[in-house]
């Protein structure tokens, strides 16, 4: 199978490419390296079944040539990370909405199956759990820039479903819940790599807010397995599907667990949101997915325990963090 992975030099994208190549697929990647890295795909660059292009998904002509040649598109390219989105609000919206529109138009033109990556952020300010794909969505005001990311990804979802219902496009949407693992960077607000690197250096582990906000974390290998199941799942066409872990943990507890696994001497320090993101920031206090739809459609559910995922991620960073 020939698969186009947009954003394929990123954290999830590069891990997906590794798996697809290992199972015998031909893989093309387009990535502008805004948050991805050539280091993530360096192990594939000499493989005859792998091809990459450094360019933006907003380049329609380049995208068209890639879409023509593939069988399936996995559209991962997006502005990612709370910090990145808050610092680059306009370009983030343009990338997420316009880039996805180009991918969907071309997929429809050439009748290619396409999977659209969305995010658990679309659920907004819910406090109940688990979050189901048919739940209502609750956002804050447009002056709180954080919500622009959720809103832009929700527009992507609406557009994808509209293409399916009006054009019969073979499209599925998956919502990722806090994916973690090797190659993730802490530069754009991702909490686990930031905590791990701070712990390895015995630096203060900085927990934003009061640390009572809870999340579930999903190991990247489980996410890749779920995506690949969805690629081959006819019943997923026209559907929105959660991909997420099952262990709910507060961010303060997460910091304590990482500190313990690392054996770090770090202190855990609470940092006000305003000090990190400015005054126009609002957090999501709880995010726990229902995985029943994914299981019903594909027979698969994420299974990697959180401690195992953390240990594997810590092992990756141990070989890369410079200790002083």
Secondary structure, 3 states (H helix, E strand, C coil): CEEEEECCCCHHHHHHHHHHHHCCCEEEEEECCCCCCHHHHHHHCCCCCEEEEECCCCCHHHHHHHHHHCCEEEECCCCCCHHHHHHCHHHHHHHHHHHHHHHHHHHHHCCCEEEEEEEHHHHECCCCCCECCCCCCECCCCCCCHHHHHHHHHHHHHHHHHHHHHHCCCEEEEEECCEECCCCCCCCCCHHHHHHHHHHCCCCEEEECCCCCEEECEEHHHHHHHHHHHHCCHHHCCCEEEECCCCEEEHHHHHHHHHHHHCCCCCEEEECHHHHHCCCCCCCCEECECCHHHHHHHCCCCCCCHHHHHHHHHHHHHCCCCCC
